Amino acid sequence: MADAIEQRLHDLGEFIREQRRNARLSLRSLSDRAGVSNPYLSQIERGLRKPSAEILQQIAKALRISAETLYVRAGILEPRGEQQDVEQEILRDETLNDRQKQALIEVYRSFQSENR
């Protein structure tokens, strides 16, 4: 049991580090943006600390990714179906009008059925 928790923390930390690097942010820069101390963020990335849901939300916001993604990786939430997530994100996008949202969802679904 303890090994599974340690592995999950390690995987979460690796994911956060990967997202930080993809965003081309230094550890210090991300810690400033997220309002988390530099040493604490370093410990999270190395899988040594289990962050709270609030800290994960702050990190997600600073990385501009879904907090839900981090919650699932941390074991706080159960994963949902990928299709539902994509469609919900499209529907939440305030830069698109309703017609554009529906068109995107239809294209997404057609690509999925084509690849089955």
Secondary structure by P-SEA (a helix, b strand, c coil): caaaaaaaaaaaaaaaaaaaaaacccaaaaaaaacccaaaaaaaaaccccccaaaaaaaaaaacccaaaaaaaacccccccaaaaaaaaaaacccccaaaaaaaaaaaaaaaaaac
